[in-house]
Amino acid sequence: AQSVTQLGSHVSVSEGALVLLRCNYSSSVPPYLFWYVQYPNQGLQLLLKYTTGATLVKGINGFEAEFKKSETSFHLTKPSAHMSDAAEYFCAVRGDVEYGNKLVFGAGTILRVKS
Amino acid sequence: GAGVSQSPSNKVTEKGKDVELRCDPISGHTALYWYRQRLGQGLEFLIYFQGNSAPDKSGLPSDRFSAERTGESVSTLTIQRTQQEDSAVYLCASSLGLAPTGELFFGEGSRLTVL
């Protein structure tokens, strides 16, 4: 079974500061890992995903995440926060089809960006 | 339409009433998912459909919940005898297929309030 833990339900950073949103996963099989973002009153949209290959994954809007198998982590970072990054971010994990095709989400982290 | 469409966007009902929530996936997407998002919590998997295969209903919380999908088109999530704990945003998503690396495209959700 897969599960996801996101450390910190709320994160606040100043504009221009580093963004770090933490995600740890539990999976009995090599995982596929995702970050989704939900802007106010909108549906979720994909930021980036890790499937195979390079462990540092780049996504939209300057975000990136690194898959660290030894730490079972997939933390999301952005070097410099913008006001428009304020949103809720969800980490998610999925296994191969034979292990069930559910995309399992973490509880989410609300990012606040201060001017 | 261009994206996943859900209706109604907001529904207020009285405890004990039945409600139906509708999801119109992206044309050509064979997989369709329902998730529930309670206030302050992550996304909780409910059910998914893939083509004509039997749906995975493992996330449905009780027998008051059911969902149908005709072919690869519209899906309806029905909640019978609603309870206050059913209050949540119900999110629908679709994807091209069941590939675990595939992106889910989400609708904006149906917000259900049970008084």
Interface residues (C-beta under 8 A of the other chain):
Chain A: V4 Q6 S9 Y32 Y36 N41 Q42 G43 L44 Q45 L46 K49 T51 F90 A92 R94 G95 D96 V97 G100 N101 K102 L103 V104 F105 G106 A107 G108
Chain B: G3 V4 A31 Y33 Y35 G40 Q41 G42 L43 F45 Y48 Q50 D56 S58 G59 L91 A93 L98 A99 P100 T101 E103 L104 F105 F106 G107 E108 G109
